[in-house]
Amino acid sequence: MQFVLSVTIKLTNNSMNKLNLAYISILALIFTQYIATAQVEDVPISNPVYNFLLRAETKGLLPHYSLSQLPLQRHKIISALNLIAAGDSILSDNERQTLQRFTTEFGITPTDNAVVFYSNTDTLQVLSKRLLQDYDKYIYHYEDANNNVNIKPLASLDGIYGDNGYTSGALAMGTLGFRLSGTLSNKFGYLLQVTNTAKFAGKEELANIDYKYANNMKFNELHKNADITESHITFQHDWFSAKIGRENRLWGAGLNQRLLINDMAQSFDAVTLSANFSNFSYTFTHNSLLNIAESGGNTGFQTVIPNKYVAMHTFTILPSWGEISFFETVIYSRDLDLAYLNPLSFFKTLEHSQKDRDNAGMGLYAVWRPLRNLELKGTWFLDDIKIMEIGTGYWSNKTAWNIAAITTAIPNLDIGIEYTRIEPYTFSHFNPQNANTNDSVLFASYILPNSDRWNLFLQYWYGERYPIKFNVYYTRHGNNIYEDGGLLQNVGGDPMQSIRWMDNEKVTFLDGDLEKRFRAELSAGQQIVRGFSIHQMLGLEWNKDKVNSGYFRLILRFEDF
């Protein structure tokens, strides 16, 4: 299939940016069916395109789209970028520059590729001056109308200097890996990403500012390299898709807070089935979690760990002004239960019929754009409730919710604010194996039960793939009180500890050992040449006990991971 388009136009310099986007829009219409069909694989949530899509969503450029379940398939992102290009008239020059970077990255704008190993479609050698030029760089790349395969190296040098309140100093780390991704026969998408991070020098405790190291058992407990794998295989046909894999995911509506799945805990394996239409989608997923060890220590061949699973499904309506979704979750710790493998069911009723052994939850999340450049997001999660005790402080009325607003009314600037509140005992269960945790780390919230958090969010777009980000967090948490290693006062502040027979059934929000934390983070990134980028991050934290901390982080990276 070939297309030839020849246009000769004389324009002033001030018109060039708009011409570029108009040209992209024309190419998008011509090449969308040719390019975007073989793009079924997911794009990892580390890609900064998701930040840009959030801005476009708030501007009203993405009707009938949802960013509440990430990652997205590559063809969905290509379609979204085409819609943004079609709305060129309301984009600033900075936004046009950023859009052009992403349309080039995702193949909407034709570009040359440089590779180590040649294929029938790519024969430019990357191990030359092209390595430091604006070519997309691969170990191997092949693409035709029905298939594509991409093998890219992943690498970074990471330096951290900081003080976490207990130790101070510097840390140097390096990461090497690769990402294999692509699509076969326009139907099967695949991705395998493998990285290994090693400490060169310094104090590895400083790496805990990053969740993927803080909760990596091999790095944090065994003091060895952090080897991390993400992978999935997807089948896509018309409205139906099926996927099995392990990948970082974000589920739920919010800015920096998600109340179904976040990326704080380590990735877990899942089988996912979904049906997607223009105004409606349904997703079912059954996930394997890592439970608490029963015996044999925490690691090694003698360790005995019971099975643990969480099943989830969401029913989502997607009008042009936003989305409304009803969801259910159920966590159980035993062999696979066929009741929860049924992709179309009502979990709460099933949980009762299964002798009320499991931890079920349900709720709603929604996105509303009342006008252009303003968007409201929120999630309400119901863990448990006793109707007659509402408003009395009864311990079993366990809920979590967040609400956020974001505006893009100021050119090139996103301004958002978010409030999150988690009631005492939420995400816990009488059987601690059924808590909303993976390897004892919450997968459903960034803050613990009996906590709330305010977040001010700013993003400035200056024509790069990476905006300048500024986040301010104010968090309050009511800790359980311990004495001599024993639990003295249980206030519902630990997801692994439910109420005991001697505890008060009436709870007070933020009761216990009150912890207050104020944290500010500033980050920026810049692409040096295609593929290579440099990132700077500065973080400061204060708490009421004056155990203050801060860090500066500098990363030189090839590709986003």
ABEGO torsion letter per residue (X at the ends): XBBBBBBBBBBBAAAAAAAAAAAAAAAAAAAAAAAAABBABBBBAABAAAAAAAAAAAAGABBGBBAABOBBBAAAAAAAAAAAAAAAAABBAAAAAAAAAAAAAAGABBBBBBBABBBAABABBABBAAAABBBBBBABBBBBAABBBBBBBBBBBBBBBBBAGABBEBBBBBBBBBBBBEBBGGABBBBBBBBBBBBABEBAAAAAABAAAAABAAAAAAGBBBBBBBBBBBBBBEABBBBBEBBBBBBEBEAABBAABBAABBBBBBBBBBBBBAABBBBBBBBBBBBBBABGEABEAABBBBBBBBBBBBBBBBBAAEBBBBBBBBBBBBBBBAAAABABBBAAAAAAAAGGABBBBBEBBBBBBABBGBBBBBBBBBABBBAAABGAGBAABBBBBBBBBBBAABBGBBBBBBBBBBBBGBGBBABAAABBBBGGBBAABABBBGBBBBBBBBBBBAGBABBBBBBBBBBBBBBBBBBGGBBABBAGABAABBBBAABBABBBBGBEBBBBBBBBBBBBBBBABBGBBBBBBBBBBBBAAGBBBBBBBBBBBBEBX
